[in-house]
Amino acid sequence: MAKLTTLYGHPSDPAAFEEHYANTHAPLVENIPNLRQFEAGKIIATPDGSEPPYYWIADLYFESVEQLQSGMGSSEGQAAAEDLQNFATGGATLFISES
Amino acid sequence: MAKLTTLYGHPSDPAAFEEHYANTHAPLVENIPNLRQFEAGKIIATPDGSEPPYYWIADLYFESVEQLQSGMGSSEGQAAAEDLQNFATGGATLFISES
């Protein structure tokens, strides 16, 4: 299993971020070829009560790294990646893990 | 659904980290009450080819934030949390998300 994790920094306008995420970004993600599962949610707390370092987390699951690369390299994958600049005002940290 | 994510920084001895994770830490996690699902894996790449900012990611899933808090507050949850100091030589960033 291969997972693409995106950690979004705190946006300048949280309501606009969430509106864009739900109505524009999530549908783009759901169009990515080879996508097996998609989880996204708000970061609400840390165990020690400190300020969360990120605002939002999304995990995109694929069957393998090859399937992930193929999906993200498609026109639909590129459209989702390019959409980040339209709403990720707090920045985005992306990485791929395998388990 | 509530998820506790742990992002581990690059350890000083990756082989020792992985050995401890597999043989000591993962069994402690699997003992946590209310735990619904447990995923862990190595971060192998970033989409832009830069150095991954973390070494390892783990996600612990619970039915709700209340179930997460109760599980992590138990003696088994505390044992897993206290074990971090035994192997997380690159530090650990923890946060809770809800979706």
Backbone of each chain as ProteinMPNN parsed JSONL, in Angstrom:
{"seq_chain_A": "MAKLTTLYGHPSDPAAFEEHYANTHAPLVENIPNLRQFEAGKIIATPDGSEPPYYWIADLYFESVEQLQSGMGSSEGQAAAEDLQNFATGGATLFISES", "coords_chain_A": {"N_chain_A": [[0.839, -1.196, 0.0], [0.523, 2.224, -0.799], [0.744, 5.575, 0.223], [-0.201, 8.907, -0.177], [0.399, 11.638, 1.656], [-0.881, 14.766, 2.623], [-0.122, 17.633, 4.372], [-1.604, 20.438, 5.502], [-0.737, 23.755, 6.172], [-1.775, 26.314, 8.541], [-4.424, 28.117, 7.201], [-4.961, 31.415, 5.766], [-7.594, 32.191, 5.669], [-9.728, 30.3, 7.151], [-12.447, 29.459, 6.718], [-12.845, 29.909, 3.981], [-10.915, 28.184, 2.972], [-11.957, 25.677, 3.778], [-14.362, 25.637, 2.4], [-13.489, 25.689, -0.279], [-12.02, 23.325, -0.265], [-13.968, 21.311, 0.171], [-15.786, 21.696, -1.96], [-14.39, 22.037, -4.341], [-11.669, 21.023, -4.327], [-11.759, 18.375, -3.201], [-13.509, 16.974, -5.039], [-11.779, 17.003, -7.297], [-9.673, 15.415, -6.378], [-10.999, 12.997, -6.053], [-11.286, 12.213, -8.657], [-8.858, 11.173, -9.444], [-7.001, 8.775, -11.198], [-6.603, 5.315, -10.275], [-6.886, 5.734, -7.562], [-7.56, 4.446, -4.386], [-8.629, 4.964, -1.9], [-9.663, 7.721, 0.1], [-9.022, 10.029, 2.522], [-9.787, 12.783, 4.576], [-9.386, 15.472, 6.858], [-9.943, 17.782, 9.584], [-7.398, 18.998, 11.729], [-7.529, 18.823, 15.087], [-6.448, 18.933, 17.629], [-3.624, 18.46, 19.866], [-1.872, 15.84, 21.638], [-0.55, 16.914, 23.888], [-1.712, 19.344, 24.281], [-0.657, 21.532, 23.016], [-0.456, 24.015, 20.347], [-1.752, 22.824, 17.281], [0.471, 21.8, 14.67], [-0.283, 21.821, 12.045], [-3.127, 22.442, 9.886], [-4.905, 20.827, 8.465], [-5.315, 17.499, 7.283], [-4.721, 15.2, 4.668], [-5.081, 12.019, 3.212], [-4.229, 10.006, 0.555], [-4.79, 6.948, -0.842], [-3.163, 4.308, -2.561], [-2.673, 1.29, -4.509], [-0.001, 0.633, -4.85], [3.334, 2.056, -5.049], [3.916, 2.488, -7.722], [1.362, 2.611, -8.878], [0.447, 4.891, -7.582], [2.239, 6.831, -8.575], [1.596, 6.752, -11.27], [-1.102, 7.519, -11.194], [-0.923, 10.121, -10.044], [0.576, 11.334, -11.974], [-1.129, 11.565, -14.099], [-3.49, 13.515, -16.099], [-5.634, 14.195, -14.476], [-4.522, 13.839, -11.934], [-2.546, 15.813, -12.018], [-4.17, 18.063, -12.221], [-5.394, 18.111, -9.708], [-3.112, 18.483, -8.092], [-2.222, 20.964, -9.028], [-4.267, 22.549, -8.179], [-3.733, 23.131, -5.538], [-2.437, 25.59, -5.204], [-4.521, 27.312, -5.334], [-5.839, 27.475, -2.932], [-4.326, 26.668, -0.703], [-3.24, 28.442, 1.404], [-1.697, 28.446, 3.673], [0.44, 26.919, 3.049], [1.681, 23.654, 1.991], [2.669, 20.415, 2.846], [3.944, 17.604, 1.442], [4.199, 14.051, 1.243], [5.216, 10.671, 0.519], [4.361, 7.49, 1.71], [4.986, 4.053, 2.557], [3.564, 0.93, 3.268]], "CA_chain_A": [[0.0, 0.0, 0.0], [1.261, 3.49, -0.845], [-0.125, 6.659, 0.686], [0.271, 10.287, -0.351], [-0.111, 12.475, 2.747], [-0.707, 16.217, 2.491], [-0.337, 18.376, 5.616], [-1.835, 21.841, 5.166], [-0.511, 24.735, 7.225], [-2.945, 27.127, 8.904], [-4.747, 29.044, 6.109], [-5.281, 32.794, 6.17], [-9.058, 32.259, 5.818], [-10.126, 28.894, 7.313], [-13.758, 29.154, 6.125], [-12.647, 29.826, 2.527], [-10.166, 26.938, 2.751], [-12.839, 24.504, 3.895], [-15.342, 25.69, 1.3], [-12.786, 25.277, -1.499], [-11.645, 21.914, -0.135], [-15.15, 20.443, 0.014], [-16.532, 21.859, -3.21], [-13.527, 22.052, -5.537], [-10.482, 20.156, -4.277], [-12.108, 16.964, -2.981], [-13.936, 16.348, -6.304], [-10.607, 16.788, -8.158], [-8.953, 14.25, -5.836], [-11.774, 11.77, -6.311], [-11.13, 11.859, -10.078], [-7.506, 10.694, -9.759], [-6.979, 7.347, -11.527], [-5.96, 4.343, -9.364], [-7.123, 6.068, -6.151], [-8.321, 3.379, -3.713], [-9.292, 5.472, -0.698], [-9.343, 9.139, 0.29], [-9.435, 10.494, 3.859], [-9.364, 14.154, 4.833], [-10.045, 16.008, 8.037], [-9.334, 18.899, 10.302], [-6.566, 18.673, 12.89], [-8.28, 19.52, 16.125], [-5.772, 18.995, 18.928], [-2.432, 17.634, 20.049], [-1.997, 15.162, 22.935], [-0.04, 17.703, 25.017], [-2.43, 20.611, 24.393], [0.001, 22.618, 22.267], [-1.107, 24.405, 19.08], [-1.421, 21.87, 16.215], [1.416, 22.38, 13.706], [-0.936, 21.859, 10.738], [-4.565, 22.712, 9.973], [-5.728, 19.849, 7.766], [-4.538, 16.367, 6.765], [-5.389, 14.364, 3.667], [-4.361, 10.805, 2.831], [-4.692, 9.364, -0.673], [-4.249, 5.593, -0.84], [-3.034, 3.591, -3.825], [-2.262, -0.094, -4.287], [1.463, 0.536, -4.888], [3.987, 3.314, -5.428], [3.787, 2.634, -9.177], [-0.013, 3.071, -9.126], [0.399, 6.273, -7.107], [2.952, 7.701, -9.525], [0.818, 6.805, -12.506], [-2.294, 8.33, -10.929], [-0.582, 11.533, -9.84], [1.122, 11.853, -13.226], [-2.201, 11.728, -15.096], [-4.011, 14.896, -16.17], [-6.471, 14.424, -13.297], [-3.6, 14.014, -10.804], [-1.92, 17.124, -12.143], [-5.183, 19.089, -11.927], [-5.532, 18.171, -8.243], [-1.881, 19.072, -7.549], [-2.166, 22.394, -9.378], [-5.307, 23.269, -7.427], [-3.236, 23.525, -4.209], [-2.107, 27.021, -5.183], [-5.756, 28.103, -5.282], [-6.47, 27.559, -1.589], [-3.436, 26.257, 0.403], [-2.56, 29.702, 1.749], [-0.749, 28.187, 4.749], [1.454, 25.982, 2.559], [1.331, 22.231, 1.998], [3.804, 19.498, 2.957], [3.481, 16.332, 0.851], [5.154, 12.955, 1.202], [4.695, 9.339, 0.17], [4.815, 6.427, 2.602], [4.691, 2.703, 2.075], [3.433, -0.009, 4.384]], "C_chain_A": [[0.878, 1.251, 0.0], [0.279, 4.623, -0.55], [0.543, 7.994, 0.42], [-0.407, 11.124, 0.731], [0.134, 13.936, 2.418], [-1.073, 16.853, 3.822], [-0.459, 19.845, 5.242], [-1.543, 22.714, 6.378], [-1.77, 25.562, 7.463], [-3.236, 28.16, 7.818], [-5.089, 30.435, 6.64], [-6.781, 32.949, 6.4], [-9.597, 30.834, 5.921], [-11.465, 28.553, 6.659], [-13.633, 29.022, 4.606], [-11.892, 28.55, 2.158], [-11.131, 25.756, 2.754], [-13.891, 24.463, 2.79], [-14.7, 25.193, 0.011], [-12.456, 23.783, -1.433], [-12.836, 21.01, -0.449], [-15.719, 20.497, -1.397], [-15.681, 21.815, -4.466], [-12.419, 21.006, -5.431], [-10.859, 18.681, -4.119], [-12.633, 16.306, -4.265], [-12.778, 16.112, -7.274], [-9.829, 15.561, -7.697], [-9.687, 12.958, -6.2], [-11.707, 11.315, -7.766], [-9.784, 11.221, -10.401], [-7.544, 9.187, -10.054], [-6.204, 6.545, -10.482], [-6.201, 4.636, -7.884], [-8.012, 4.991, -5.524], [-9.145, 3.918, -2.54], [-8.801, 6.892, -0.471], [-9.907, 9.551, 1.638], [-8.945, 11.92, 4.04], [-10.093, 14.677, 6.057], [-9.247, 17.088, 8.719], [-8.524, 18.385, 11.496], [-7.088, 19.505, 14.053], [-7.526, 19.692, 17.436], [-4.437, 18.273, 18.831], [-2.55, 16.989, 21.428], [-1.534, 16.029, 24.108], [-0.687, 19.088, 25.119], [-1.776, 21.785, 23.678], [-0.761, 22.903, 20.972], [-0.757, 23.372, 17.995], [-0.528, 22.537, 15.153], [0.833, 22.5, 12.305], [-2.441, 22.038, 10.964], [-5.422, 21.546, 9.479], [-4.818, 18.731, 7.287], [-5.373, 15.607, 5.746], [-4.492, 13.188, 3.326], [-5.016, 10.206, 1.6], [-4.003, 8.013, -0.763], [-4.268, 4.997, -2.247], [-2.5, 2.187, -3.526], [-0.742, -0.238, -4.195], [2.029, 1.909, -5.242], [3.837, 3.549, -6.937], [2.383, 3.156, -9.536], [-0.178, 4.524, -8.681], [1.047, 7.2, -8.134], [2.176, 7.845, -10.826], [-0.423, 7.681, -12.325], [-1.971, 9.806, -10.793], [0.012, 12.157, -11.105], [0.083, 12.056, -14.313], [-2.691, 13.168, -15.118], [-4.892, 15.195, -14.958], [-5.61, 14.626, -12.051], [-2.948, 15.392, -10.829], [-2.908, 18.238, -11.824], [-5.369, 19.234, -10.42], [-4.307, 18.839, -7.624], [-1.834, 20.575, -7.82], [-3.207, 23.209, -8.623], [-4.807, 23.741, -6.061], [-2.98, 25.037, -4.134], [-3.351, 27.905, -5.08], [-6.338, 28.259, -3.877], [-5.503, 27.271, -0.434], [-2.587, 27.445, 0.84], [-1.577, 29.54, 2.909], [0.357, 27.226, 4.336], [0.983, 24.552, 2.657], [2.611, 21.409, 1.987], [3.318, 18.132, 2.483], [4.58, 15.288, 0.948], [4.422, 11.635, 0.983], [5.249, 8.322, 1.164], [4.307, 5.094, 2.092], [4.565, 1.785, 3.272], [2.82, -1.299, 3.899]], "O_chain_A": [[1.868, 1.315, 0.728], [-0.86, 4.619, -1.016], [1.712, 8.191, 0.752], [-1.626, 11.298, 0.725], [1.226, 14.307, 1.986], [-2.171, 16.654, 4.342], [0.488, 20.432, 4.72], [-2.036, 22.452, 7.475], [-2.715, 25.511, 6.675], [-2.383, 29.001, 7.534], [-5.454, 30.604, 7.803], [-7.198, 33.75, 7.236], [-9.895, 30.215, 4.899], [-11.611, 27.466, 6.099], [-14.24, 28.134, 4.008], [-12.196, 27.913, 1.15], [-11.119, 24.934, 1.838], [-14.261, 23.393, 2.308], [-15.282, 24.38, -0.708], [-12.595, 23.065, -2.423], [-12.725, 20.066, -1.232], [-16.091, 19.469, -1.963], [-16.205, 21.577, -5.554], [-12.245, 20.192, -6.338], [-10.329, 17.83, -4.832], [-12.241, 15.177, -4.563], [-12.788, 15.122, -8.005], [-9.378, 14.761, -8.517], [-9.076, 11.967, -6.599], [-12.032, 10.169, -8.077], [-9.581, 10.768, -11.528], [-8.061, 8.412, -9.25], [-5.258, 7.052, -9.879], [-5.764, 3.864, -7.031], [-9.075, 4.664, -6.052], [-10.217, 3.399, -2.229], [-7.665, 7.228, -0.805], [-11.109, 9.442, 1.879], [-7.806, 12.233, 3.693], [-11.265, 14.371, 6.274], [-8.056, 17.28, 8.47], [-8.934, 17.447, 12.179], [-7.086, 20.735, 14.005], [-7.918, 20.509, 18.27], [-4.154, 17.574, 17.858], [-3.244, 17.515, 22.298], [-2.065, 15.899, 25.211], [-0.272, 19.91, 25.936], [-2.282, 22.906, 23.728], [-1.611, 22.114, 20.558], [0.421, 23.071, 17.805], [-0.747, 23.691, 14.786], [1.391, 23.203, 11.463], [-2.956, 21.822, 12.061], [-6.514, 21.301, 9.993], [-3.669, 18.983, 6.923], [-6.572, 15.398, 5.934], [-3.281, 13.347, 3.17], [-6.216, 9.931, 1.598], [-2.775, 7.936, -0.76], [-5.225, 5.151, -3.006], [-1.954, 1.925, -2.454], [-0.251, -1.147, -3.525], [1.303, 2.804, -5.675], [3.653, 4.685, -7.373], [2.24, 4.03, -10.39], [-0.872, 5.3, -9.339], [0.474, 8.221, -8.513], [2.111, 8.928, -11.407], [-0.755, 8.486, -13.195], [-2.663, 10.652, -11.36], [-0.045, 13.374, -11.283], [0.379, 12.657, -15.345], [-2.338, 13.956, -14.24], [-4.899, 16.322, -14.463], [-5.917, 15.471, -11.209], [-2.816, 16.051, -9.797], [-2.534, 19.246, -11.225], [-5.487, 20.349, -9.912], [-4.444, 19.672, -6.728], [-1.455, 21.36, -6.95], [-3.05, 24.417, -8.446], [-5.39, 24.656, -5.479], [-3.272, 25.676, -3.123], [-3.253, 29.094, -4.777], [-7.228, 29.082, -3.66], [-5.82, 27.593, 0.712], [-1.368, 27.449, 0.667], [-0.716, 30.396, 3.112], [1.129, 26.768, 5.178], [-0.006, 24.264, 3.332], [3.526, 21.68, 1.21], [2.387, 17.568, 3.058], [5.757, 15.598, 0.759], [3.221, 11.499, 1.218], [6.45, 8.292, 1.43], [3.353, 5.01, 1.319], [5.375, 1.854, 4.196], [2.624, -2.224, 4.687]]}, "seq_chain_B": "MAKLTTLYGHPSDPAAFEEHYANTHAPLVENIPNLRQFEAGKIIATPDGSEPPYYWIADLYFESVEQLQSGMGSSEGQAAAEDLQNFATGGATLFISES", "coords_chain_B": {"N_chain_B": [[-14.983, 9.59, 12.957], [-11.809, 9.437, 14.491], [-8.393, 10.238, 14.439], [-5.135, 9.564, 15.455], [-2.191, 10.891, 14.564], [1.241, 10.222, 14.181], [4.253, 11.678, 13.442], [7.444, 10.838, 12.77], [10.663, 12.164, 13.175], [13.818, 12.037, 11.381], [15.659, 9.328, 12.504], [18.586, 8.755, 14.596], [19.73, 6.269, 14.284], [18.592, 4.422, 11.937], [18.128, 1.637, 11.51], [18.011, 0.581, 14.103], [15.81, 2.001, 15.042], [13.744, 0.958, 13.411], [13.796, -1.713, 14.163], [13.105, -1.547, 16.883], [10.602, -0.369, 16.598], [9.082, -2.349, 15.231], [9.254, -4.603, 16.93], [8.824, -3.843, 19.569], [7.417, -1.311, 19.916], [5.146, -1.382, 18.141], [3.659, -3.673, 19.115], [2.915, -2.598, 21.629], [1.262, -0.495, 20.827], [-0.775, -1.929, 19.618], [-2.068, -2.953, 21.791], [-3.641, -0.927, 22.799], [-6.632, 0.175, 24.253], [-9.82, 0.441, 22.591], [-8.752, 0.928, 20.099], [-9.174, 0.979, 16.632], [-7.955, 0.635, 14.18], [-4.698, 0.431, 12.776], [-2.032, 1.886, 11.233], [1.192, 1.966, 9.835], [4.208, 3.207, 8.457], [7.154, 3.605, 6.37], [8.396, 6.724, 5.251], [8.989, 7.425, 2.021], [9.513, 9.142, -0.111], [9.107, 12.388, -1.702], [6.718, 14.268, -3.641], [8.04, 16.216, -5.188], [10.637, 15.457, -5.198], [12.294, 16.359, -3.192], [14.047, 16.104, -0.009], [12.406, 13.954, 2.266], [10.498, 15.309, 4.969], [10.046, 13.913, 7.263], [10.614, 10.693, 8.832], [9.038, 8.458, 9.349], [5.636, 7.426, 9.503], [2.722, 7.089, 11.504], [-0.603, 6.052, 11.966], [-3.27, 6.002, 14.158], [-6.429, 4.787, 14.561], [-9.61, 5.645, 15.853], [-13.017, 5.327, 17.021], [-14.16, 7.728, 17.781], [-13.374, 11.013, 19.094], [-13.655, 10.931, 21.836], [-13.379, 8.202, 22.375], [-10.763, 7.889, 21.551], [-9.389, 9.537, 23.386], [-9.979, 8.219, 25.755], [-8.799, 5.722, 25.259], [-6.055, 6.452, 24.897], [-5.572, 7.497, 27.364], [-5.557, 5.347, 29.028], [-3.752, 2.754, 30.885], [-2.382, 1.185, 29.043], [-2.329, 2.88, 26.826], [-0.774, 4.954, 27.847], [1.613, 3.559, 28.255], [2.411, 3.043, 25.622], [2.763, 5.678, 24.719], [4.788, 6.555, 26.437], [6.83, 4.959, 25.575], [7.905, 6.2, 23.374], [10.138, 7.782, 23.98], [12.105, 5.911, 24.067], [12.996, 5.289, 21.536], [12.471, 7.232, 19.583], [14.498, 8.992, 18.312], [14.755, 11.064, 16.54], [12.806, 12.824, 17.215], [9.225, 13.41, 17.642], [6.156, 14.252, 16.203], [2.923, 14.841, 17.118], [-0.568, 14.674, 16.431], [-4.149, 15.115, 16.475], [-6.791, 14.293, 14.346], [-9.996, 14.758, 12.816], [-12.63, 13.274, 11.019]], "CA_chain_B": [[-13.693, 8.918, 13.043], [-10.724, 10.261, 15.021], [-7.111, 9.623, 14.077], [-3.928, 10.106, 16.069], [-1.063, 10.762, 13.637], [2.576, 10.502, 14.712], [5.28, 11.867, 12.419], [8.756, 10.679, 13.399], [11.802, 12.746, 12.483], [14.868, 11.084, 10.988], [16.355, 8.83, 13.708], [20.055, 8.693, 14.491], [20.077, 4.909, 13.827], [17.344, 3.944, 11.336], [17.911, 0.191, 11.692], [17.577, 0.383, 15.491], [14.442, 2.527, 15.094], [12.795, 0.018, 12.802], [13.765, -2.922, 14.979], [12.32, -1.239, 18.081], [9.216, -0.126, 16.195], [8.401, -3.599, 14.883], [9.254, -5.629, 17.976], [8.433, -3.32, 20.882], [6.407, -0.251, 19.9], [3.891, -1.799, 17.496], [2.848, -4.471, 20.048], [2.329, -1.719, 22.649], [0.144, 0.219, 20.191], [-1.886, -2.866, 19.358], [-2.752, -3.202, 23.068], [-4.388, 0.245, 23.274], [-8.087, -0.043, 24.206], [-10.638, 1.203, 21.636], [-8.082, 1.087, 18.808], [-9.921, 0.321, 15.558], [-7.092, 0.354, 13.028], [-3.332, 0.92, 13.023], [-1.227, 1.884, 10.003], [2.498, 2.576, 10.036], [5.097, 2.928, 7.345], [8.291, 4.486, 6.113], [8.209, 7.786, 4.26], [10.024, 7.043, 1.043], [9.753, 10.135, -1.161], [8.165, 13.504, -1.821], [6.381, 14.408, -5.064], [8.965, 17.079, -5.928], [11.997, 14.921, -5.139], [13.059, 16.901, -2.062], [14.225, 15.186, 1.128], [11.203, 13.9, 3.112], [10.686, 16.026, 6.232], [9.892, 12.95, 8.356], [11.127, 9.359, 8.498], [8.07, 7.377, 9.57], [4.297, 7.929, 9.87], [1.804, 6.101, 12.082], [-1.97, 6.529, 12.177], [-4.091, 5.173, 15.037], [-7.821, 5.171, 14.324], [-10.601, 5.378, 16.902], [-14.362, 5.631, 16.549], [-14.499, 9.115, 18.117], [-12.357, 11.677, 19.909], [-13.824, 10.446, 23.211], [-12.778, 6.864, 22.429], [-9.305, 8.105, 21.444], [-8.892, 10.07, 24.66], [-10.085, 7.155, 26.75], [-7.767, 4.718, 24.944], [-4.713, 6.973, 25.14], [-5.452, 7.756, 28.795], [-5.451, 4.08, 29.766], [-2.363, 2.38, 31.18], [-1.766, 0.71, 27.8], [-2.051, 4.064, 26.004], [0.363, 5.645, 28.447], [2.823, 2.76, 28.003], [2.819, 3.284, 24.229], [3.249, 7.057, 24.627], [6.08, 6.653, 27.139], [7.86, 4.226, 24.829], [8.504, 7.063, 22.34], [11.472, 8.243, 24.394], [13.072, 4.819, 23.951], [13.483, 5.035, 20.165], [12.191, 8.332, 18.646], [15.67, 9.861, 18.466], [14.594, 12.244, 15.675], [11.64, 13.575, 17.656], [7.921, 12.929, 17.192], [5.116, 15.277, 16.122], [1.651, 14.121, 17.238], [-1.793, 15.479, 16.398], [-5.416, 14.388, 16.347], [-7.687, 14.846, 13.327], [-11.364, 14.214, 12.859], [-13.253, 13.354, 9.697]], "C_chain_B": [[-12.632, 9.894, 13.549], [-9.414, 9.505, 14.815], [-5.989, 10.33, 14.82], [-2.771, 9.821, 15.123], [0.228, 11.063, 14.38], [3.549, 10.555, 13.543], [6.627, 11.82, 13.122], [9.822, 11.35, 12.552], [12.856, 11.683, 12.199], [15.66, 10.633, 12.211], [17.866, 8.775, 13.49], [20.499, 7.319, 13.977], [18.803, 4.281, 13.242], [17.081, 2.449, 11.56], [17.424, -0.103, 13.114], [16.138, 0.882, 15.674], [13.464, 1.483, 14.57], [12.678, -1.274, 13.599], [12.898, -2.682, 16.225], [10.839, -1.05, 17.708], [8.472, -1.456, 15.994], [8.221, -4.514, 16.093], [8.792, -5.152, 19.336], [7.274, -2.336, 20.765], [5.08, -0.723, 19.287], [3.052, -2.701, 18.41], [2.214, -3.63, 21.165], [1.119, -0.972, 22.067], [-1.063, -0.719, 20.04], [-2.658, -3.22, 20.63], [-3.655, -2.058, 23.516], [-5.897, -0.016, 23.171], [-8.748, 0.896, 23.186], [-9.992, 1.377, 20.27], [-8.831, 0.293, 17.741], [-9.024, -0.133, 14.417], [-5.751, 1.021, 13.297], [-2.55, 0.779, 11.727], [0.103, 2.545, 10.32], [3.381, 2.246, 8.859], [6.159, 3.98, 7.16], [7.925, 5.518, 5.042], [9.357, 7.666, 3.27], [10.35, 8.122, 0.032], [8.831, 11.323, -0.959], [7.87, 13.676, -3.311], [7.399, 15.244, -5.841], [10.419, 16.623, -5.817], [12.859, 15.48, -4.016], [13.16, 15.847, -0.951], [12.947, 15.135, 1.96], [11.455, 14.546, 4.478], [10.567, 15.116, 7.454], [10.362, 11.584, 7.856], [10.031, 8.296, 8.465], [6.73, 8.018, 9.931], [3.474, 6.782, 10.439], [0.455, 6.767, 12.298], [-2.721, 5.519, 13.033], [-5.525, 5.68, 14.926], [-8.716, 4.736, 15.487], [-11.972, 5.82, 16.377], [-14.716, 7.102, 16.773], [-13.351, 9.71, 18.935], [-12.443, 11.177, 21.36], [-13.171, 9.069, 23.371], [-11.253, 6.951, 22.344], [-8.748, 8.551, 22.795], [-8.912, 9.0, 25.743], [-9.004, 6.099, 26.519], [-6.375, 5.213, 25.285], [-4.495, 7.271, 26.627], [-5.328, 6.495, 29.635], [-3.987, 3.752, 30.048], [-1.659, 1.88, 29.921], [-1.425, 1.881, 26.875], [-0.847, 4.825, 26.524], [1.663, 4.888, 28.212], [3.321, 2.986, 26.579], [3.408, 4.688, 24.094], [4.628, 7.183, 25.284], [7.196, 5.927, 26.405], [8.541, 5.104, 23.778], [9.931, 7.467, 22.708], [12.539, 7.165, 24.251], [13.635, 4.643, 22.541], [13.311, 6.224, 19.221], [13.294, 9.384, 18.729], [15.613, 11.095, 17.562], [13.412, 13.101, 16.06], [10.355, 12.997, 17.075], [6.922, 14.077, 17.279], [3.776, 14.548, 16.112], [0.48, 15.088, 17.118], [-2.993, 14.59, 16.113], [-6.257, 15.073, 15.274], [-9.009, 14.094, 13.364], [-11.94, 14.315, 11.453], [-14.533, 12.535, 9.675]], "O_chain_B": [[-12.561, 11.035, 13.093], [-9.345, 8.289, 14.995], [-5.908, 11.559, 14.81], [-2.407, 8.666, 14.902], [0.308, 12.042, 15.122], [3.658, 9.612, 12.76], [6.92, 12.662, 13.971], [9.882, 11.131, 11.342], [12.787, 10.569, 12.718], [16.271, 11.46, 12.889], [18.352, 8.753, 12.359], [21.528, 7.213, 13.31], [18.021, 3.675, 13.975], [15.937, 2.045, 11.773], [16.536, -0.932, 13.31], [15.345, 0.257, 16.378], [12.469, 1.17, 15.225], [11.6, -1.859, 13.7], [12.061, -3.514, 16.575], [9.945, -1.513, 18.417], [7.377, -1.654, 16.521], [7.166, -5.127, 16.263], [8.405, -5.964, 20.176], [6.255, -2.5, 21.437], [4.014, -0.486, 19.857], [1.837, -2.517, 18.481], [1.099, -3.92, 21.598], [0.087, -0.835, 22.725], [-2.205, -0.341, 20.302], [-3.777, -3.73, 20.555], [-4.367, -2.195, 24.511], [-6.383, -0.39, 22.104], [-8.275, 2.009, 22.958], [-10.621, 1.922, 19.363], [-9.093, -0.898, 17.906], [-9.285, -1.147, 13.769], [-5.683, 2.052, 13.966], [-2.421, -0.32, 11.187], [0.141, 3.572, 10.998], [3.321, 1.141, 8.318], [6.087, 5.081, 7.705], [7.239, 5.213, 4.067], [10.529, 7.787, 3.626], [11.382, 8.031, -0.633], [7.899, 11.278, -0.156], [8.676, 13.277, -4.152], [7.603, 15.008, -7.032], [11.327, 17.313, -6.281], [14.029, 15.118, -3.897], [12.451, 14.84, -0.96], [12.437, 16.191, 2.334], [12.514, 14.345, 5.072], [10.946, 15.507, 8.558], [10.492, 11.343, 6.655], [10.079, 7.359, 7.667], [6.702, 9.051, 10.6], [3.514, 5.658, 9.937], [0.38, 7.907, 12.758], [-2.807, 4.339, 12.692], [-5.799, 6.856, 15.166], [-8.598, 3.632, 16.019], [-12.067, 6.584, 15.416], [-15.506, 7.661, 16.011], [-12.471, 8.989, 19.404], [-11.421, 11.02, 22.027], [-12.499, 8.801, 24.367], [-10.542, 6.18, 22.988], [-7.757, 8.004, 23.28], [-7.983, 8.889, 26.544], [-8.369, 5.636, 27.467], [-5.59, 4.486, 25.894], [-3.356, 7.293, 27.093], [-5.027, 6.568, 30.826], [-3.088, 4.399, 29.511], [-0.465, 2.123, 29.746], [-0.38, 1.886, 26.224], [-0.005, 5.284, 25.753], [2.706, 5.505, 27.993], [4.525, 3.107, 26.356], [4.432, 4.872, 23.435], [5.521, 7.839, 24.748], [8.372, 6.241, 26.589], [9.645, 4.785, 23.335], [10.819, 7.49, 21.856], [13.734, 7.458, 24.306], [14.628, 3.94, 22.352], [13.931, 6.245, 18.157], [13.062, 10.515, 19.158], [16.338, 12.063, 17.788], [13.042, 14.013, 15.32], [10.387, 12.199, 16.138], [6.847, 14.781, 18.286], [3.51, 13.74, 15.222], [0.533, 16.199, 17.647], [-2.872, 13.482, 15.59], [-6.418, 16.293, 15.293], [-9.115, 12.975, 13.865], [-11.76, 15.327, 10.775], [-15.209, 12.473, 8.648]]}, "name": "protein", "num_of_chains": 2, "seq": "MAKLTTLYGHPSDPAAFEEHYANTHAPLVENIPNLRQFEAGKIIATPDGSEPPYYWIADLYFESVEQLQSGMGSSEGQAAAEDLQNFATGGATLFISESMAKLTTLYGHPSDPAAFEEHYANTHAPLVENIPNLRQFEAGKIIATPDGSEPPYYWIADLYFESVEQLQSGMGSSEGQAAAEDLQNFATGGATLFISES"}
